[in-house]
């Protein structure tokens, strides 16, 4: 509103000021208040500016384009910042698992390498296994640490898994029913790792994929368990494939989208 012909008594509550006993701006900043003494979330100073909401919100700070579409969003409830047309997390990262001609074994969870085994035509299923239960289990590291490191991603900063997409293709005309899991491995070991303290399923399939052979490939989107999506620094991520038979070997190209916390 314009202040023309308005009295102080009728306008002072709408006027913003620095509540600093008439000393003006300071280097570290002073909270901006309205004329009625209500604090805003804005702190202004000569050397810094800060915004801190009185109550957290998923839309604490928004920036939109001229048409009103939001292109920047600070979410203080979940401690994330999103930007762009898709309002994606600004620190979105990608992790890729890739395995060539993985030799599945009926009912055994096989680790998918991060980069594949250099110089090898296939991944030996006897070396990198996660058990035969419905879900993969914590493996034992015994005389095969050189194989395990191919299948483990070390998490050095707290992260949250947002999505997992797997491309998979068979090497023969007859395939198997296959199943994928992304798992979080925790350990109390710091430099010498030879045991795991817990295993958590981060993402899996609501139903198995029936692979009909090499006449096509399949795109499998895993279901991320939001309760298990936060991965703490010091843990490891692993992706496994399980099949109900031995009709074919499988090549796997999996993409994990995540953001740093």
Phi and psi in degrees as a GROMACS rama.xvg file:
@    title "Ramachandran Plot"
@    xaxis  label "Phi"
@    yaxis  label "Psi"
@TYPE xy
-80.1455  152.536  UNK-2
-93.9953  1.15502  UNK-3
-58.3556  129.292  UNK-4
61.558  21.6737  UNK-5
-105.258  140.311  UNK-6
-85.5476  161.001  UNK-7
-60.8378  -39.615  UNK-8
-62.0757  -27.6535  UNK-9
-96.0562  0.213079  UNK-10
-132.692  -15.1883  UNK-11
-63.0392  -29.5364  UNK-12
-67.1132  -22.8877  UNK-13
-93.5208  1.18858  UNK-14
-95.1566  130.353  UNK-15
-91.4759  144.705  UNK-16
-154.964  167.53  UNK-17
-93.8794  121.034  UNK-18
-82.4241  79.2123  UNK-19
-137.157  36.3915  UNK-20
51.9406  39.5884  UNK-21
65.6256  23.8128  UNK-22
-96.4714  -2.76069  UNK-23
76.6076  -162.148  UNK-24
-74.2336  144.848  UNK-25
-110.285  169.329  UNK-26
-64.2459  -46.167  UNK-27
-84.2826  -12.7241  UNK-28
103.066  154.788  UNK-29
-130.664  141.839  UNK-30
-65.2704  132.631  UNK-31
-80.1493  130.437  UNK-32
-122.007  161.849  UNK-33
-86.2356  176.749  UNK-34
-67.0251  -12.0066  UNK-35
-95.9689  4.1251  UNK-36
87.5318  9.54195  UNK-37
-84.3786  125.856  UNK-38
-75.9149  141.515  UNK-39
-93.8458  -179.264  UNK-40
-85.5394  1.71903  UNK-41
-100.56  130.963  UNK-42
-116.994  127.502  UNK-43
-121.355  138.752  UNK-44
-147.867  177.77  UNK-45
-75.017  -23.022  UNK-46
-113.698  -11.5019  UNK-47
-155.853  158.896  UNK-48
-132.653  144.218  UNK-49
-144.978  144.971  UNK-50
-125.49  122.826  UNK-51
-134.704  113.755  UNK-52
-69.8865  152.269  UNK-53
-69.1371  -32.0539  UNK-54
-136.075  133.471  UNK-55
-64.5739  149.3  UNK-56
-149.294  156.526  UNK-57
-76.1675  -10.0694  UNK-58
-130.743  53.5476  UNK-59
-62.1229  -40.8209  UNK-60
-140.035  128.637  UNK-61
-124.966  142.717  UNK-62
-126.293  129.945  UNK-63
-122.468  163.016  UNK-64
-83.2203  -177.156  UNK-65
-62.9272  -25.1533  UNK-66
-86.8621  -2.94312  UNK-67
95.6004  4.09025  UNK-68
-80.5934  126.246  UNK-69
-68.8643  132.596  UNK-70
-125.212  0.386247  UNK-71
-151.792  130.632  UNK-72
-144.021  120.104  UNK-73
-98.0953  118.191  UNK-74
-106.747  99.7119  UNK-75
-82.0615  -12.2707  UNK-76
-70.3082  -44.3598  UNK-77
-104.935  4.01238  UNK-78
58.0206  46.2745  UNK-79
-131.646  155.704  UNK-80
-123.086  127.808  UNK-81
-119.786  149.848  UNK-82
-151.911  167.212  UNK-83
88.379  177.959  UNK-84
-60.7917  -34.0748  UNK-85
-92.3885  -1.2258  UNK-86
46.932  54.9589  UNK-87
-88.7468  157.635  UNK-88
-57.2455  133.211  UNK-89
-68.9343  -20.1205  UNK-90
-109.361  37.3043  UNK-91
-64.1797  135.509  UNK-92
-129.122  165.682  UNK-93
-130.883  140.922  UNK-94
-125.752  133.734  UNK-95
-118.982  131.902  UNK-96
-105.885  137.404  UNK-97
-145.326  130.14  UNK-98
-137.754  137.604  UNK-99
-106.691  123.169  UNK-100
51.8959  57.184  UNK-101
-72.2971  126.54  UNK-102
-87.4812  96.2103  UNK-103
-74.3859  156.016  UNK-104
-127.87  130.435  UNK-105
-45.2843  109.669  UNK-106
83.638  1.34268  UNK-107
-101.548  134.414  UNK-108
-81.5279  121.309  UNK-109
-109.247  134.443  UNK-110
-71.7927  136.445  UNK-111
-95.2921  126.157  UNK-112
-66.7422  159.17  UNK-113
-75.3315  -39.4537  UNK-114
-126.439  1.60935  UNK-115
83.4875  162.809  UNK-116
-88.7101  112.258  UNK-117
-59.9404  129.758  UNK-118
77.5716  1.8399  UNK-119
-109.545  144.94  UNK-120
-82.3079  -20.8341  UNK-121
-151.564  168.92  UNK-122
-97.4433  120.701  UNK-123
-69.2755  119.895  UNK-124
-73.1577  -13.639  UNK-125
-79.2554  -17.5168  UNK-126
-95.1699  -31.3442  UNK-127
-127.745  82.8468  UNK-128
-126.266  151.793  UNK-129
-123.623  35.9305  UNK-130
87.1151  -177.186  UNK-131
-126.005  13.049  UNK-132
-74.4503  177.718  UNK-133
-58.7691  -41.7067  UNK-134
-109.393  149.808  UNK-135
-62.5196  150.634  UNK-136
-119.537  167.064  UNK-137
-61.1964  126.526  UNK-138
-82.7301  164.711  UNK-139
-101.289  136.582  UNK-140
-99.7546  107.609  UNK-141
-148.014  108.867  UNK-142
60.1126  20.4324  UNK-143
-142.451  25.6977  UNK-144
-59.2361  -29.9249  UNK-145
-67.9823  -26.1833  UNK-146
-83.2235  -38.5636  UNK-147
-61.4373  -37.6212  UNK-148
-64.4742  -19.85  UNK-149
-70.2076  -22.2655  UNK-150
-110.33  7.12976  UNK-151
-120.349  132.162  UNK-152
-104.807  118.747  UNK-153
-80.4611  130.291  UNK-154
-96.1101  110.507  UNK-155
-97.7368  -12.2169  UNK-156
-136.388  140.712  UNK-157
-49.2323  135.144  UNK-158
-141.975  164.387  UNK-159
-129.319  126.278  UNK-160
-79.3065  128.596  UNK-161
-104.458  -34.8494  UNK-162
-161.163  150.971  UNK-163
-136.649  122.239  UNK-164
-126.303  130.112  UNK-165
-119.289  129.096  UNK-166
-101.721  129.449  UNK-167
-139.821  138.996  UNK-168
-139.209  143.664  UNK-169
-87.1302  161.977  UNK-170
-101.486  -4.38567  UNK-171
-131.115  173.153  UNK-172
-74.2457  -19.3049  UNK-173
-115.285  123.938  UNK-174
-106.057  -165.604  UNK-175
-132.296  167.665  UNK-176
-79.4872  125.531  UNK-177
-125.36  158.856  UNK-178
-146.329  138.661  UNK-179
-119.286  148.164  UNK-180
-137.645  137.955  UNK-181
-104.885  127.265  UNK-182
-128.013  152.461  UNK-183
-109.155  119.604  UNK-184
-107.576  123.912  UNK-185
-106.843  147.571  UNK-186
-145.675  148.523  UNK-187
-87.7803  -5.46802  UNK-188
-79.7361  143.749  UNK-189
-105.112  -58.6415  UNK-190
-104.846  -37.5354  UNK-191
-107.343  108.42  UNK-192
-103.261  115.737  UNK-193
-138.441  10.1459  UNK-194
-160.189  161.105  UNK-195
-118.733  141.157  UNK-196
-90.9972  -26.1076  UNK-197
-162.136  157.656  UNK-198
-131.66  128.214  UNK-199
-125.656  131.976  UNK-200
-81.0885  117.538  UNK-201
-88.3395  -40.659  UNK-202
-150.205  144.583  UNK-203
-152.823  -171.315  UNK-204
-105.229  140.654  UNK-205
-72.3725  -24.7167  UNK-206
-150.893  152.906  UNK-207
-71.0137  157.369  UNK-208
-97.4618  122.11  UNK-209
-88.1588  109.024  UNK-210
-92.1873  121.804  UNK-211
-92.1746  6.12753  UNK-212
114.598  -172.028  UNK-213
-82.504  7.24907  UNK-214
-71.62  -7.75192  UNK-215
-159.71  169.512  UNK-216
-119.388  168.834  UNK-217
-124.532  141.566  UNK-218
-105.833  119.542  UNK-219
-116.406  120.486  UNK-220
-99.7645  117.81  UNK-221
-80.7434  152.561  UNK-222
-88.6827  117.718  UNK-223
-83.6871  126.297  UNK-224
-80.7724  108.48  UNK-225
-60.0922  -27.1875  UNK-226
-71.6063  -21.6643  UNK-227
-114.164  8.82368  UNK-228
-74.1806  -23.2038  UNK-229
-79.8105  121.183  UNK-230
-111.157  125.001  UNK-231
-83.5121  148.653  UNK-232
-58.2429  140.916  UNK-233
98.563  -12.8968  UNK-234
-91.8056  178.818  UNK-235
-131.011  147.428  UNK-236
-108.932  141.551  UNK-237
-141.728  145.352  UNK-238
-113.954  135.193  UNK-239
-123.432  153.148  UNK-240
-122.057  139.772  UNK-241
-133.234  139.079  UNK-242
-127.147  158.595  UNK-243
-94.8876  7.42977  UNK-244
-158.201  -162.966  UNK-245
-135.376  32.5698  UNK-246
-70.6452  -27.9758  UNK-247
-150.297  158.387  UNK-248
-92.2307  165.896  UNK-249
-137.635  138.81  UNK-250
-99.802  135.682  UNK-251
-127.473  131.987  UNK-252
-130.262  102.847  UNK-253
-116.789  139.108  UNK-254
-118.589  124.222  UNK-255
-110.037  118.823  UNK-256
-97.977  131.65  UNK-257
-147.247  168.057  UNK-258
-133.131  152.22  UNK-259
-76.9806  146.707  UNK-260
